[in-house]
Amino acid sequence: MSDSASEIGAFMAGFVIGGLVGAATALILAPQSGEETRAQIATRSLELRDASAHQYEVARTRVYDTTGQVQEQARIVLDEGRSKMSSALEKDKAAAASAQEDNAAHDMDIAGEDAAS
């Protein structure tokens, strides 16, 4: 999950830096008046803001989905572990009960032999 987050972060950083470099290059190379340049900067900054907001939403959705998947997988593993633990506990209880019955029967046999002697 951390690899995915770092990939998204790297993509976002590249996206923003690329946009800024492109905007700066366009401003330097374009022969326009100051007013036209300011209008272009405002337009481009709004476009970048919208694109960044969209990429943020995409990344947030991916993280949310991934988190949900990890939680579901953890829940499945926990349920399987509980099931195995319950099964083992039941087997241990049955074995303990059987051992107690065997010991009780053995004790009765010994008591019966002592009384007969």
All heavy atoms as an XYZ file, in Angstrom:
852
protein
N       0.819     -1.166      0.000
C       0.000      0.000      0.000
C       0.871      1.240      0.000
O       0.543      2.209     -0.637
C      -0.927     -0.021      1.202
C      -2.026      0.973      1.088
S      -3.347      0.527      2.191
C      -3.558      2.083      2.981
N       2.027      1.202      0.669
C       2.901      2.371      0.700
C       3.529      2.593     -0.663
O       3.793      3.726     -1.040
C       3.958      2.206      1.778
O       4.786      1.099      1.480
N       3.797      1.515     -1.430
C       4.321      1.689     -2.779
C       3.304      2.402     -3.652
O       3.658      3.274     -4.437
C       4.677      0.332     -3.396
C       5.882     -0.299     -2.730
O       6.690      0.448     -2.127
O       6.030     -1.523     -2.819
N       2.069      2.045     -3.535
C       1.012      2.675     -4.311
C       0.883      4.148     -3.957
O       0.745      4.990     -4.834
C      -0.315      1.954     -4.072
O      -1.347      2.591     -4.770
N       0.957      4.462     -2.671
C       0.855      5.849     -2.232
C       2.039      6.651     -2.727
O       1.877      7.801     -3.154
C       0.761      5.913     -0.711
N       3.252      6.071     -2.715
C       4.417      6.809     -3.183
C       4.357      6.993     -4.695
O       4.797      8.023     -5.202
C       5.704      6.100     -2.776
O       5.808      4.848     -3.406
N       3.807      6.021     -5.422
C       3.645      6.175     -6.868
C       2.658      7.291     -7.184
O       2.891      8.101     -8.078
C       3.159      4.868     -7.492
C       4.201      3.784     -7.506
C       3.665      2.465     -8.015
O       2.522      2.422     -8.514
O       4.391      1.471     -7.935
N       1.585      7.354     -6.436
C       0.593      8.415     -6.641
C       1.202      9.761     -6.305
O       1.031     10.734     -7.039
C      -0.672      8.144     -5.804
C      -1.404      6.918     -6.353
C      -1.598      9.350     -5.802
C      -2.525      6.424     -5.472
N       1.952      9.837     -5.208
C       2.612     11.078     -4.826
C       3.621     11.525     -5.867
O       3.697     12.713     -6.201
N       4.392     10.580     -6.397
C       5.371     10.909     -7.427
C       4.676     11.397     -8.692
O       5.123     12.355     -9.332
C       6.248      9.695     -7.732
N       3.576     10.740     -9.049
C       2.820     11.167    -10.234
C       2.295     12.575    -10.051
O       2.401     13.411    -10.944
C       1.661     10.203    -10.510
C       0.763     10.683    -11.617
C       1.134     10.538    -12.937
C      -0.445     11.304    -11.328
C       0.324     10.990    -13.955
C      -1.263     11.773    -12.334
C      -0.878     11.611    -13.663
N       1.709     12.842     -8.876
C       1.148     14.174     -8.621
C       2.237     15.240     -8.653
O       2.041     16.319     -9.216
C       0.429     14.195     -7.260
C      -0.868     13.420     -7.235
S      -2.090     14.032     -8.392
C      -2.427     15.618     -7.695
N       3.389     14.952     -8.058
C       4.491     15.917     -8.066
C       4.954     16.180     -9.493
O       5.159     17.333     -9.890
C       5.641     15.405     -7.210
N       5.105     15.149    -10.280
C       5.504     15.304    -11.683
C       4.473     16.071    -12.478
O       4.814     16.906    -13.329
N       3.221     15.783    -12.205
C       2.127     16.464    -12.904
C       2.157     17.963    -12.623
O       2.080     18.786    -13.538
C       0.793     15.858    -12.455
C      -0.405     16.454    -13.125
C      -0.745     16.102    -14.417
C      -1.200     17.372    -12.447
C      -1.847     16.656    -15.029
C      -2.300     17.921    -13.047
C      -2.637     17.566    -14.352
N       2.278     18.326    -11.365
C       2.280     19.744    -10.983
C       3.528     20.441    -11.507
O       3.447     21.530    -12.091
C       2.164     19.893     -9.447
C       2.413     21.328     -9.012
C       0.795     19.423     -8.981
N       4.700     19.823    -11.327
C       5.945     20.439    -11.800
C       5.920     20.590    -13.315
O       6.300     21.634    -13.852
C       7.163     19.614    -11.331
C       7.315     19.744     -9.811
C       8.433     20.062    -12.028
C       8.330     18.798     -9.212
N       5.459     19.572    -14.011
C       5.361     19.653    -15.475
C       4.431     20.769    -15.913
O       4.715     21.501    -16.868
N       3.316     20.909    -15.218
C       2.376     21.985    -15.541
C       2.982     23.353    -15.322
O       2.819     24.269    -16.143
N       3.704     23.505    -14.218
C       4.342     24.793    -13.930
C       5.442     25.121    -14.934
O       5.550     26.261    -15.401
C       4.905     24.799    -12.507
C       3.865     24.753    -11.388
C       4.547     24.597    -10.036
C       2.986     25.987    -11.416
N       6.247     24.127    -15.272
C       7.309     24.352    -16.260
C       6.704     24.695    -17.613
O       7.168     25.615    -18.302
C       8.237     23.115    -16.358
C       9.161     23.211    -17.551
C       9.026     22.945    -15.078
N       5.660     23.987    -17.990
C       4.993     24.282    -19.269
C       4.391     25.677    -19.284
O       4.498     26.406    -20.280
N       3.774     26.055    -18.176
C       3.172     27.391    -18.106
C       4.249     28.468    -18.166
O       4.103     29.477    -18.869
C       2.361     27.525    -16.824
N       5.341     28.263    -17.439
C       6.430     29.247    -17.448
C       7.048     29.367    -18.836
O       7.324     30.474    -19.323
C       7.488     28.865    -16.418
N       7.250     28.246    -19.502
C       7.811     28.262    -20.862
C       6.884     28.989    -21.816
O       7.334     29.803    -22.634
C       8.052     26.820    -21.352
O       8.920     26.162    -20.430
C       8.674     26.806    -22.728
N       5.609     28.728    -21.712
C       4.641     29.394    -22.592
C       4.638     30.894    -22.351
O       4.549     31.690    -23.307
C       3.249     28.818    -22.357
N       4.748     31.299    -21.110
C       4.750     32.732    -20.799
C       6.005     33.423    -21.325
O       5.949     34.548    -21.817
C       4.630     32.939    -19.288
C       3.283     32.569    -18.685
C       3.347     32.720    -17.165
C       2.168     33.419    -19.247
N       7.126     32.751    -21.201
C       8.384     33.352    -21.645
C       8.433     33.465    -23.169
O       8.896     34.465    -23.723
C       9.578     32.528    -21.126
C       9.678     32.676    -19.608
C      10.875     32.951    -21.790
C      10.670     31.749    -18.962
N       7.951     32.459    -23.866
C       8.069     32.413    -25.322
C       6.920     33.098    -26.055
O       7.052     33.397    -27.245
C       8.180     30.955    -25.790
C       9.407     30.202    -25.266
C       9.362     28.754    -25.747
C      10.692     30.877    -25.703
N       5.828     33.356    -25.397
C       4.677     33.939    -26.075
C       4.746     35.467    -26.036
O       4.786     36.063    -24.964
C       3.394     33.472    -25.412
N       4.758     36.109    -27.198
C       4.781     37.582    -27.230
C       3.366     38.133    -27.050
O       2.594     38.238    -28.009
C       5.347     37.896    -28.609
C       4.972     36.727    -29.452
C       4.911     35.547    -28.531
N       3.027     38.439    -25.803
C       1.693     38.958    -25.504
C       1.812     40.179    -24.593
O       2.849     40.403    -23.969
C       0.844     37.898    -24.790
C       0.614     36.654    -25.585
C      -0.076     35.571    -24.752
O      -0.125     35.669    -23.539
N      -0.575     34.554    -25.410
N       0.713     40.886    -24.479
C       0.693     42.019    -23.556
C       0.586     41.498    -22.129
O       0.245     40.337    -21.895
C      -0.495     42.926    -23.866
O      -1.708     42.274    -23.514
N       0.854     42.352    -21.164
C       0.779     41.968    -19.765
C      -0.615     41.527    -19.362
O      -0.791     40.572    -18.608
N      -1.624     42.223    -19.855
C      -3.004     41.872    -19.525
C      -3.367     40.498    -20.073
O      -3.981     39.680    -19.375
C      -3.953     42.933    -20.085
C      -5.390     42.751    -19.624
C      -6.278     43.896    -20.087
O      -5.847     45.050    -20.035
O      -7.408     43.576    -20.497
N      -2.958     40.222    -21.302
C      -3.236     38.907    -21.898
C      -2.489     37.815    -21.142
O      -3.014     36.722    -20.925
C      -2.819     38.908    -23.372
C      -3.697     39.763    -24.256
C      -3.149     39.868    -25.673
O      -1.958     39.539    -25.886
O      -3.903     40.275    -26.548
N      -1.272     38.133    -20.746
C      -0.465     37.163    -20.010
C      -1.102     36.863    -18.655
O      -1.187     35.700    -18.243
C       0.968     37.697    -19.808
O       1.551     37.946    -21.091
C       1.823     36.684    -19.067
N      -1.571     37.902    -17.942
C      -2.230     37.685    -16.652
C      -3.497     36.852    -16.812
O      -3.791     35.980    -16.005
C      -2.536     39.027    -15.988
C      -1.311     39.682    -15.386
C      -1.666     40.897    -14.556
N      -2.234     41.994    -15.342
C      -1.515     42.886    -16.021
N      -0.196     42.819    -16.000
N      -2.108     43.851    -16.703
N      -4.244     37.111    -17.864
C      -5.462     36.334    -18.126
C      -5.103     34.875    -18.412
O      -5.780     33.949    -17.936
C      -6.239     36.930    -19.289
N      -4.042     34.703    -19.162
C      -3.609     33.329    -19.481
C      -3.140     32.618    -18.213
O      -3.436     31.438    -18.014
C      -2.489     33.360    -20.520
C      -2.090     31.978    -21.001
C      -1.013     32.029    -22.066
O      -0.437     33.087    -22.318
N      -0.750     30.896    -22.677
N      -2.416     33.324    -17.353
C      -1.953     32.732    -16.092
C      -3.151     32.324    -15.233
O      -3.186     31.230    -14.661
C      -1.044     33.713    -15.322
C       0.286     33.872    -16.041
C      -0.816     33.233    -13.895
C       1.168     34.965    -15.463
N      -4.144     33.207    -15.144
C      -5.333     32.906    -14.338
C      -6.064     31.688    -14.889
O      -6.465     30.791    -14.135
C      -6.260     34.118    -14.308
N      -6.220     31.638    -16.209
C      -6.911     30.508    -16.841
C      -6.148     29.211    -16.601
O      -6.725     28.188    -16.229
C      -7.084     30.751    -18.345
O      -7.814     31.951    -18.537
C      -7.800     29.597    -19.018
N      -4.850     29.278    -16.829
C      -4.026     28.073    -16.676
C      -4.005     27.612    -15.216
O      -4.044     26.410    -14.938
C      -2.604     28.355    -17.164
C      -1.709     27.165    -17.156
C      -2.113     26.163    -18.210
N      -1.180     25.051    -18.152
C      -1.517     23.809    -18.301
N      -2.756     23.509    -18.576
N      -0.634     22.855    -18.216
N      -3.945     28.544    -14.280
C      -3.932     28.143    -12.868
C      -5.250     27.484    -12.477
O      -5.265     26.528    -11.699
C      -3.628     29.331    -11.961
O      -4.658     30.290    -12.021
N      -6.370     27.959    -13.023
C      -7.654     27.312    -12.757
C      -7.694     25.903    -13.349
O      -8.200     24.970    -12.718
C      -8.811     28.158    -13.314
C      -9.085     29.472    -12.583
C     -10.161     30.266    -13.319
C      -9.488     29.219    -11.148
N      -7.142     25.759    -14.548
C      -7.094     24.432    -15.171
C      -6.246     23.473    -14.325
O      -6.624     22.324    -14.113
C      -6.526     24.530    -16.585
C      -7.445     25.203    -17.579
C      -6.769     25.459    -18.919
O      -5.573     25.124    -19.083
O      -7.446     26.004    -19.802
N      -5.088     23.968    -13.874
C      -4.214     23.129    -13.042
C      -4.878     22.777    -11.714
O      -4.754     21.656    -11.224
C      -2.882     23.830    -12.795
C      -1.929     23.889    -13.977
C      -0.729     24.769    -13.646
C      -1.472     22.486    -14.356
N      -5.577     23.743    -11.136
C      -6.275     23.480     -9.876
C      -7.332     22.396    -10.066
O      -7.437     21.467     -9.267
C      -6.931     24.754     -9.351
C      -7.582     24.539     -7.982
C      -8.424     25.691     -7.567
N      -9.605     25.685     -8.444
C     -10.502     26.654     -8.482
N     -10.352     27.719     -7.759
N     -11.546     26.566     -9.281
N      -8.098     22.506    -11.145
C      -9.134     21.504    -11.410
C      -8.521     20.133    -11.676
O      -9.024     19.115    -11.196
C     -10.001     21.942    -12.593
C     -10.862     23.152    -12.279
O     -11.031     23.472    -11.077
O     -11.364     23.787    -13.235
N      -7.426     20.111    -12.449
C      -6.767     18.835    -12.738
C      -6.200     18.229    -11.455
O      -6.302     17.012    -11.231
C      -5.659     19.034    -13.771
N      -5.620     19.059    -10.606
C      -5.075     18.561     -9.333
C      -6.188     18.025     -8.439
O      -6.030     16.988     -7.796
C      -4.330     19.670     -8.597
O      -3.210     20.072     -9.332
N      -7.303     18.736     -8.388
C      -8.434     18.276     -7.577
C      -8.950     16.935     -8.091
O      -9.274     16.039     -7.300
C      -9.555     19.312     -7.589
N      -8.997     16.799     -9.411
C      -9.455     15.525     -9.996
C      -8.486     14.398     -9.639
O      -8.914     13.304     -9.232
C      -9.581     15.656    -11.514
C      -9.896     14.366    -12.192
N     -11.129     13.765    -12.091
C      -9.127     13.545    -12.948
C     -11.109     12.627    -12.768
N      -9.909     12.475    -13.293
N      -7.188     14.646     -9.786
C      -6.200     13.615     -9.466
C      -6.241     13.264     -7.979
O      -6.073     12.107     -7.608
C      -4.789     14.069     -9.865
C      -4.570     14.082    -11.353
C      -4.736     12.698    -11.967
O      -4.346     11.681    -11.390
N      -5.348     12.657    -13.130
N      -6.484     14.256     -7.141
C      -6.613     14.006     -5.708
C      -7.795     13.075     -5.442
O      -7.682     12.125     -4.665
C      -6.787     15.323     -4.946
C      -7.154     15.122     -3.504
C      -6.196     14.757     -2.573
C      -8.469     15.273     -3.068
C      -6.520     14.555     -1.246
C      -8.811     15.072     -1.744
C      -7.837     14.713     -0.836
O      -8.179     14.505      0.469
N      -8.913     13.346     -6.074
C     -10.099     12.506     -5.882
C      -9.850     11.077     -6.364
O     -10.270     10.109     -5.729
C     -11.316     13.108     -6.585
C     -11.887     14.313     -5.886
C     -12.333     14.011     -4.461
O     -12.935     12.942     -4.212
O     -12.063     14.850     -3.585
N      -9.162     10.957     -7.503
C      -8.839      9.625     -8.032
C      -7.947      8.875     -7.029
O      -8.199      7.709     -6.717
C      -8.151      9.733     -9.415
C      -7.541      8.405     -9.837
C      -9.136     10.228    -10.458
N      -6.922      9.558     -6.527
C      -6.007      8.925     -5.568
C      -6.740      8.573     -4.278
O      -6.545      7.490     -3.717
C      -4.831      9.857     -5.277
N      -7.580      9.474     -3.800
C      -8.329      9.224     -2.559
C      -9.249      8.019     -2.727
O      -9.355      7.166     -1.844
C      -9.136     10.459     -2.180
C      -9.777     10.380     -0.815
C     -10.418     11.702     -0.416
N     -11.571     12.018     -1.228
C     -12.830     11.684     -0.911
N     -13.060     11.027      0.202
N     -13.820     11.999     -1.691
N      -9.898      7.920     -3.866
C     -10.782      6.790     -4.135
C      -9.996      5.483     -4.167
O     -10.431      4.473     -3.612
C     -11.528      6.998     -5.468
O     -12.263      8.216     -5.392
C     -12.459      5.849     -5.775
N      -8.825      5.511     -4.804
C      -7.990      4.297     -4.854
C      -7.568      3.880     -3.457
O      -7.588      2.685     -3.124
C      -6.754      4.535     -5.716
C      -7.018      4.523     -7.178
C      -5.737      4.666     -7.949
N      -6.002      4.845     -9.368
C      -5.128      5.286    -10.230
N      -3.905      5.596     -9.822
N      -5.440      5.418    -11.498
N      -7.141      4.846     -2.664
C      -6.716      4.538     -1.294
C      -7.889      3.977     -0.499
O      -7.750      2.988      0.222
C      -6.126      5.790     -0.604
C      -5.961      5.563      0.889
C      -4.790      6.148     -1.237
N      -9.062      4.578     -0.631
C     -10.256      4.106      0.081
C     -10.595      2.688     -0.345
O     -10.873      1.824      0.503
C     -11.425      5.046     -0.195
C     -12.687      4.642      0.506
C     -12.869      4.857      1.862
C     -13.711      4.004     -0.196
C     -14.026      4.471      2.502
C     -14.870      3.609      0.439
C     -15.027      3.853      1.782
O     -16.176      3.454      2.404
N     -10.574      2.430     -1.656
C     -10.887      1.084     -2.152
C      -9.865      0.064     -1.655
O     -10.223     -1.030     -1.233
C     -10.935      1.071     -3.682
C     -12.128      1.828     -4.236
O     -13.067      2.127     -3.466
O     -12.126      2.131     -5.451
N      -8.593      0.452     -1.709
C      -7.536     -0.453     -1.262
C      -7.671     -0.733      0.225
O      -7.524     -1.872      0.664
C      -6.151      0.154     -1.566
O      -6.052      0.397     -2.973
C      -5.040     -0.779     -1.143
N      -7.976      0.298      0.989
C      -8.168      0.123      2.429
C      -9.319     -0.836      2.703
O      -9.214     -1.721      3.551
C      -8.442      1.484      3.108
O      -7.339      2.346      2.862
C      -8.630      1.326      4.601
N     -10.402     -0.674      1.963
C     -11.550     -1.576      2.125
C     -11.193     -3.014      1.798
O     -11.601     -3.941      2.497
N     -10.398     -3.195      0.733
C      -9.994     -4.540      0.354
C      -9.099     -5.167      1.417
O      -9.253     -6.343      1.755
C      -9.265     -4.512     -0.995
C     -10.163     -4.179     -2.161
C      -9.388     -3.952     -3.446
O      -8.167     -3.958     -3.450
N     -10.110     -3.752     -4.531
N      -8.178     -4.379      1.950
C      -7.277     -4.897      2.983
C      -8.068     -5.250      4.233
O      -7.837     -6.297      4.848
C      -6.167     -3.862      3.302
C      -5.402     -4.241      4.556
C      -5.222     -3.739      2.118
N      -9.020     -4.406      4.599
C      -9.838     -4.698      5.772
C     -10.642     -5.978      5.563
O     -10.767     -6.805      6.479
C     -10.774     -3.531      6.074
C     -10.084     -2.339      6.669
C     -11.025     -1.173      6.883
O     -12.120     -1.123      6.333
N     -10.599     -0.214      7.683
N     -11.190     -6.153      4.382
C     -11.978     -7.360      4.099
C     -11.094     -8.605      4.152
O     -11.486     -9.631      4.713
C     -12.652     -7.247      2.731
C     -13.535     -8.424      2.386
C     -14.680     -8.650      3.360
O     -15.156     -7.668      3.983
O     -15.120     -9.806      3.503
N      -9.885     -8.513      3.584
C      -8.971     -9.653      3.638
C      -8.563     -9.958      5.075
O      -8.476    -11.124      5.461
C      -7.740     -9.379      2.779
C      -8.032     -9.395      1.296
C      -6.849     -8.980      0.447
O      -5.833     -8.524      0.957
N      -6.985     -9.115     -0.856
N      -8.326     -8.933      5.866
C      -7.973     -9.138      7.266
C      -9.129     -9.791      8.017
O      -8.922    -10.678      8.848
C      -7.602     -7.808      7.922
N     -10.346     -9.363      7.713
C     -11.523     -9.944      8.349
C     -11.641    -11.430      7.992
O     -11.942    -12.272      8.851
C     -12.770     -9.175      7.889
C     -13.967     -9.361      8.774
C     -15.117     -8.435      8.399
N     -14.739     -7.035      8.532
C     -14.766     -6.141      7.545
N     -15.174     -6.476      6.350
N     -14.406     -4.885      7.744
N     -11.384    -11.770      6.741
C     -11.458    -13.174      6.307
C     -10.414    -14.011      7.048
O     -10.711    -15.091      7.558
C     -11.265    -13.276      4.776
C     -12.494    -12.712      4.052
C     -11.005    -14.716      4.356
C     -12.303    -12.526      2.563
N      -9.189    -13.495      7.117
C      -8.120    -14.224      7.805
C      -8.456    -14.396      9.292
O      -8.266    -15.469      9.856
C      -6.769    -13.498      7.621
C      -5.708    -14.068      8.534
C      -6.321    -13.584      6.168
N      -8.967    -13.338      9.902
C      -9.353    -13.421     11.313
C     -10.458    -14.448     11.530
O     -10.410    -15.243     12.480
C      -9.832    -12.062     11.810
C      -8.770    -11.174     12.435
C      -9.325     -9.783     12.671
C      -8.293    -11.760     13.731
N     -11.464    -14.438     10.660
C     -12.561    -15.397     10.788
C     -12.058    -16.830     10.638
O     -12.474    -17.719     11.376
C     -13.658    -15.097      9.766
C     -14.436    -13.837     10.098
O     -14.324    -13.344     11.239
O     -15.155    -13.340      9.205
N     -11.143    -17.039      9.676
C     -10.584    -18.382      9.489
C      -9.795    -18.799     10.731
O      -9.880    -19.947     11.183
C      -9.695    -18.421      8.255
C     -10.458    -18.367      6.948
C      -9.542    -18.303      5.731
O      -8.305    -18.295      5.886
O     -10.082    -18.256      4.611
N      -9.028    -17.864     11.274
C      -8.250    -18.156     12.479
C      -9.142    -18.484     13.656
O      -8.874    -19.417     14.423
N     -10.221    -17.722     13.819
C     -11.168    -17.994     14.906
C     -11.799    -19.367     14.733
O     -11.978    -20.105     15.703
C     -12.255    -16.930     14.932
C     -11.811    -15.628     15.513
C     -12.943    -14.634     15.558
N     -12.452    -13.330     15.956
C     -12.850    -12.191     15.449
N     -13.764    -12.174     14.501
N     -12.353    -11.058     15.867
N     -12.159    -19.691     13.493
C     -12.775    -20.979     13.224
C     -11.820    -22.126     13.571
O     -12.207    -23.095     14.221
C     -13.187    -21.050     11.751
O     -13.675    -22.323     11.436
N     -10.571    -21.990     13.148
C      -9.584    -23.033     13.439
C      -9.334    -23.129     14.945
O      -9.193    -24.217     15.484
C      -8.279    -22.738     12.707
C      -8.366    -22.967     11.218
C      -7.062    -22.644     10.519
C      -7.184    -22.856      9.019
N      -5.943    -22.517      8.314
N      -9.295    -21.971     15.607
C      -9.068    -21.958     17.047
C     -10.227    -22.625     17.781
O     -10.020    -23.413     18.708
C      -8.887    -20.519     17.530
C      -8.443    -20.432     18.937
S      -6.799    -21.126     19.049
C      -6.107    -20.041     20.224
N     -11.459    -22.332     17.356
C     -12.634    -22.953     17.976
C     -12.626    -24.458     17.767
O     -12.925    -25.220     18.686
C     -13.912    -22.355     17.397
O     -14.041    -21.012     17.741
N     -12.269    -24.877     16.553
C     -12.216    -26.303     16.257
C     -11.164    -26.995     17.125
O     -11.421    -28.065     17.692
C     -11.897    -26.500     14.773
O     -11.752    -27.855     14.470
N      -9.998    -26.374     17.239
C      -8.940    -26.966     18.060
C      -9.356    -27.004     19.529
O      -9.082    -27.977     20.241
C      -7.646    -26.170     17.888
N     -10.017    -25.963     19.984
C     -10.478    -25.914     21.375
C     -11.496    -27.014     21.648
O     -11.447    -27.686     22.690
C     -11.078    -24.535     21.675
C     -11.489    -24.271     23.113
C     -10.289    -24.413     24.038
C     -12.091    -22.884     23.228
N     -12.422    -27.227     20.719
C     -13.411    -28.293     20.877
C     -12.736    -29.661     20.914
O     -13.100    -30.523     21.717
C     -14.444    -28.234     19.748
C     -15.382    -27.049     19.830
C     -16.178    -27.028     21.120
O     -16.643    -28.095     21.573
O     -16.322    -25.927     21.691
N     -11.736    -29.867     20.048
C     -11.014    -31.144     20.049
C     -10.292    -31.338     21.373
O     -10.280    -32.439     21.930
C     -10.014    -31.188     18.895
C     -10.647    -31.376     17.551
C      -9.600    -31.394     16.443
C     -10.245    -31.497     15.076
N      -9.259    -31.435     13.994
N      -9.669    -30.263     21.882
C      -8.971    -30.357     23.166
C      -9.941    -30.662     24.301
O      -9.636    -31.454     25.198
C      -8.207    -29.060     23.462
C      -6.966    -28.911     22.597
O      -6.559    -29.898     21.954
O      -6.405    -27.792     22.570
N     -11.120    -30.027     24.302
C     -12.120    -30.296     25.330
C     -12.576    -31.746     25.277
O     -12.726    -32.406     26.308
C     -13.325    -29.369     25.159
C     -13.080    -27.951     25.620
C     -14.329    -27.108     25.437
C     -14.125    -25.676     25.855
N     -15.331    -24.854     25.647
N     -12.801    -32.235     24.045
C     -13.237    -33.622     23.887
C     -12.148    -34.581     24.376
O     -12.428    -35.570     25.055
C     -13.588    -33.902     22.429
N     -10.890    -34.269     24.043
C      -9.788    -35.127     24.478
C      -9.652    -35.093     25.995
O      -9.408    -36.133     26.640
C      -8.489    -34.678     23.816
N      -9.814    -33.918     26.585
C      -9.727    -33.800     28.046
C     -10.860    -34.570     28.718
O     -10.644    -35.268     29.726
C      -9.761    -32.328     28.466
N     -12.063    -34.485     28.182
C     -13.198    -35.208     28.752
C     -12.978    -36.711     28.640
O     -13.252    -37.463     29.582
C     -14.490    -34.791     28.043
N     -12.457    -37.135     27.504
C     -12.184    -38.557     27.299
C     -11.115    -39.043     28.282
O     -11.230    -40.124     28.860
C     -11.735    -38.795     25.865
O     -11.378    -40.134     25.668
N     -10.092    -38.215     28.476
C      -9.028    -38.592     29.408
C      -9.562    -38.666     30.831
O      -9.193    -39.577     31.594
C      -7.886    -37.583     29.321
N     -10.451    -37.754     31.202
C     -11.041    -37.794     32.545
C     -11.882    -39.047     32.724
O     -11.850    -39.684     33.784
C     -11.898    -36.548     32.793
C     -11.091    -35.316     33.104
C     -11.966    -34.107     33.354
O     -13.104    -34.054     32.909
N     -11.416    -33.123     34.054
N     -12.649    -39.415     31.687
C     -13.468    -40.625     31.764
C     -12.585    -41.853     31.902
O     -12.872    -42.753     32.699
C     -14.362    -40.742     30.527
C     -15.491    -39.738     30.495
C     -16.270    -39.796     29.188
O     -16.001    -40.687     28.345
O     -17.144    -38.933     29.006
N     -11.488    -41.866     31.128
C     -10.564    -43.008     31.208
C      -9.934    -43.100     32.597
O      -9.817    -44.184     33.160
C      -9.471    -42.888     30.144
C      -9.997    -43.115     28.740
O     -11.135    -43.606     28.597
O      -9.260    -42.791     27.773
N      -9.553    -41.939     33.139
C      -8.953    -41.930     34.487
C      -9.974    -42.366     35.537
O      -9.642    -43.104     36.467
C      -8.414    -40.530     34.823
C      -7.118    -40.240     34.125
O      -6.422    -41.153     33.689
N      -6.786    -38.964     34.011
N     -11.220    -41.905     35.404
C     -12.256    -42.280     36.362
C     -12.514    -43.785     36.290
O     -12.657    -44.458     37.321
C     -13.541    -41.499     36.093
N     -12.586    -44.332     35.070
C     -12.810    -45.765     34.905
C     -11.639    -46.552     35.479
O     -11.819    -47.579     36.146
C     -13.014    -46.102     33.432
N     -10.427    -46.058     35.242
C      -9.235    -46.725     35.756
C      -9.218    -46.684     37.290
O      -8.888    -47.690     37.938
C      -7.982    -46.057     35.182
C      -6.701    -46.669     35.628
N      -6.324    -47.941     35.244
C      -5.719    -46.207     36.440
C      -5.160    -48.232     35.792
N      -4.767    -47.188     36.528
N      -9.595    -45.539     37.859
C      -9.647    -45.417     39.320
C     -10.692    -46.374     39.909
O     -10.469    -46.955     40.972
C      -9.970    -43.974     39.735
C      -8.810    -43.021     39.480
O      -7.676    -43.512     39.240
O      -9.035    -41.783     39.501
N     -11.824    -46.552     39.222
C     -12.855    -47.485     39.696
C     -12.359    -48.915     39.637
O     -12.636    -49.715     40.533
C     -14.129    -47.331     38.870
C     -14.915    -46.113     39.185
S     -16.439    -46.208     38.216
C     -17.252    -44.762     38.792
N     -11.626    -49.219     38.563
C     -11.078    -50.574     38.447
C     -10.097    -50.851     39.580
O     -10.102    -51.931     40.178
C     -10.369    -50.754     37.098
C     -11.342    -50.847     35.936
O     -12.541    -51.070     36.181
O     -10.891    -50.685     34.770
N      -9.261    -49.873     39.894
C      -8.282    -50.042     40.969
C      -8.994    -50.181     42.306
O      -8.657    -51.018     43.139
C      -7.277    -48.870     40.970
C      -6.389    -48.932     39.738
C      -6.451    -48.872     42.248
C      -5.458    -47.770     39.582
N     -10.036    -49.356     42.524
C     -10.786    -49.410     43.782
C     -11.482    -50.755     43.891
O     -11.567    -51.352     44.975
C     -11.798    -48.260     43.861
N     -12.020    -51.277     42.791
C     -12.694    -52.567     42.806
C     -11.721    -53.712     43.098
O     -12.031    -54.646     43.806
N     -10.530    -53.617     42.566
C      -9.516    -54.639     42.812
C      -9.060    -54.611     44.264
O      -8.829    -55.652     44.877
C      -8.316    -54.441     41.869
C      -8.598    -54.756     40.426
C      -7.428    -54.422     39.517
O      -6.332    -54.059     40.021
O      -7.609    -54.501     38.300
N      -8.913    -53.398     44.817
C      -8.489    -53.268     46.221
C      -9.566    -53.837     47.143
O      -9.269    -54.485     48.160
C      -8.213    -51.807     46.573
C      -6.923    -51.301     45.951
O      -6.094    -52.150     45.542
O      -6.727    -50.051     45.878
N     -10.822    -53.616     46.819
C     -11.920    -54.109     47.662
C     -12.016    -55.625     47.563
O     -12.359    -56.309     48.533
C     -13.241    -53.451     47.218
N     -11.702    -56.175     46.422
C     -11.779    -57.638     46.244
C     -10.601    -58.329     46.924
O     -10.691    -59.501     47.232
C     -11.784    -57.960     44.749
N      -9.530    -57.625     47.180
C      -8.353    -58.286     47.760
C      -8.458    -58.465     49.210
O      -8.836    -58.310     50.152
C      -7.081    -57.508     47.541
O      -6.890    -57.003     46.316
